[in-house]
């Protein structure tokens, strides 16, 4: 069998294109299918192991990142609920304190221990 001149440096794709030029369309589809199977063959997979490892690493990072984001969102929602509860407690305590500080409440509390309100107004002592 003779090798045509210049074919020793052609790639496999160029050889396939040259062969397909005189081939029927059905045969061309079969050849395309065979070339696809060759690309997905064991050898092709072994040659692409670094790329596949990189893709797997990206998938793992994506999954862990989304899981971390979900956990952070749950924690944030929990903290917001606690903050609302503490805010209501603060407002309630503040209103109770305002009620306790009124003059009437102070007078009632002082009467229990025996103190009475002064009848005379307050005055200032001046020293010379």
C-alpha positions as CSV (number, residue, x, y, z in Angstrom):
1,X,0.0,0.0,0.0
2,X,1.4,3.4,-1.0
3,X,1.3,6.3,1.4
4,X,0.4,9.5,-0.5
5,X,2.9,12.3,-0.2
6,X,2.5,14.6,2.7
7,X,0.3,12.3,4.8
8,X,2.9,11.5,7.3
9,X,2.4,14.9,9.0
10,X,-1.4,15.0,8.8
11,X,-3.4,14.9,12.0
12,X,-6.1,12.3,12.5
13,X,-8.8,14.9,11.9
14,X,-7.3,15.9,8.6
15,X,-7.2,12.3,7.6
16,X,-10.8,11.8,8.6
17,X,-11.8,14.9,6.5
18,X,-9.9,13.6,3.5
19,X,-11.6,10.2,3.8
20,X,-15.0,11.7,4.3
21,X,-14.8,13.8,1.2
22,X,-15.6,10.7,-1.0
23,X,-17.9,9.0,1.6
24,X,-21.7,8.8,1.7
25,X,-23.6,10.8,4.3
26,X,-24.6,7.7,6.3
27,X,-21.0,6.6,6.5
28,X,-19.9,10.1,7.5
29,X,-22.4,9.9,10.5
30,X,-20.9,6.6,11.5
31,X,-17.4,8.0,11.3
32,X,-18.4,11.0,13.4
33,X,-19.9,8.7,16.0
34,X,-16.7,6.7,16.1
35,X,-14.6,9.8,16.6
36,X,-16.9,10.8,19.5
37,X,-16.5,7.4,21.1
38,X,-12.7,7.7,20.7
39,X,-12.8,11.1,22.4
40,X,-14.7,9.5,25.4
41,X,-12.6,6.4,25.5
42,X,-10.5,5.2,28.4
43,X,-7.4,6.8,27.0
44,X,-9.1,10.2,26.7
45,X,-10.4,10.0,30.2
46,X,-7.0,9.1,31.6
47,X,-5.4,12.0,29.7
48,X,-8.0,14.4,31.2
49,X,-7.7,13.3,34.8
50,X,-6.3,16.6,36.0
51,X,-9.2,18.5,34.4
52,X,-11.7,16.1,35.9
53,X,-10.1,16.4,39.3
54,X,-10.4,20.2,39.0
55,X,-14.1,19.9,38.0
56,X,-14.7,17.6,41.0
57,X,-12.9,20.1,43.3
58,X,-15.1,22.9,42.0
59,X,-18.2,20.9,42.6
60,X,-17.1,20.1,46.2
61,X,-16.4,23.8,46.8
62,X,-19.7,24.8,45.4
63,X,-21.6,22.3,47.6
64,X,-19.7,23.3,50.7
65,X,-20.2,27.0,50.0
66,X,-23.9,26.7,49.5
67,X,-24.2,24.5,52.7
68,X,-22.2,27.2,54.7
69,X,-24.5,29.9,53.3
70,X,-27.6,28.0,54.4
71,X,-26.2,27.5,57.9
72,X,-25.2,31.2,58.1
73,X,-28.7,32.2,57.0
74,X,-30.3,30.0,59.7
75,X,-28.0,31.4,62.3
76,X,-28.8,35.0,61.2
77,X,-32.6,34.3,61.4
78,X,-32.1,32.8,64.9
79,X,-30.2,35.9,66.1
80,X,-32.9,38.2,64.6
81,X,-35.6,36.3,66.5
82,X,-33.6,36.6,69.7
83,X,-33.0,40.3,69.1
84,X,-36.7,41.0,68.6
85,X,-37.5,39.1,71.9
86,X,-34.8,41.1,73.8
87,X,-36.1,44.4,72.3
88,X,-39.6,43.6,73.5
89,X,-38.3,42.7,77.0
90,X,-36.3,46.0,77.0
91,X,-39.4,48.1,76.1
92,X,-41.5,46.2,78.7
93,X,-38.9,46.8,81.5
94,X,-38.5,50.4,80.5
95,X,-42.3,51.0,80.7
96,X,-42.4,49.3,84.1
97,X,-39.5,51.4,85.4
98,X,-41.3,54.6,84.2
99,X,-44.4,53.5,86.1
100,X,-42.4,52.8,89.3
101,X,-40.7,56.3,89.1
102,X,-43.9,58.2,89.2
103,X,-44.5,60.4,92.3
104,X,-47.6,58.4,93.3
105,X,-45.8,55.1,93.2
106,X,-42.9,56.6,95.2
107,X,-45.3,57.9,97.9
108,X,-47.0,54.5,98.2
109,X,-43.7,52.7,98.5
110,X,-42.4,55.1,101.1
111,X,-45.6,54.9,103.2
112,X,-45.0,51.1,103.6
113,X,-41.7,51.8,105.4
114,X,-43.1,54.6,107.4
115,X,-42.0,57.7,105.5
116,X,-44.4,60.6,104.8
117,X,-44.2,63.3,102.3
118,X,-43.0,66.7,103.5
119,X,-45.6,69.4,104.1
120,X,-43.2,72.2,103.7
121,X,-41.6,73.1,100.4
122,X,-38.0,72.5,99.9
123,X,-35.6,75.4,100.6
124,X,-31.9,76.1,100.0
125,X,-29.4,76.6,102.7
126,X,-26.9,79.4,102.0
127,X,-23.6,79.7,103.8
128,X,-21.9,83.1,104.2
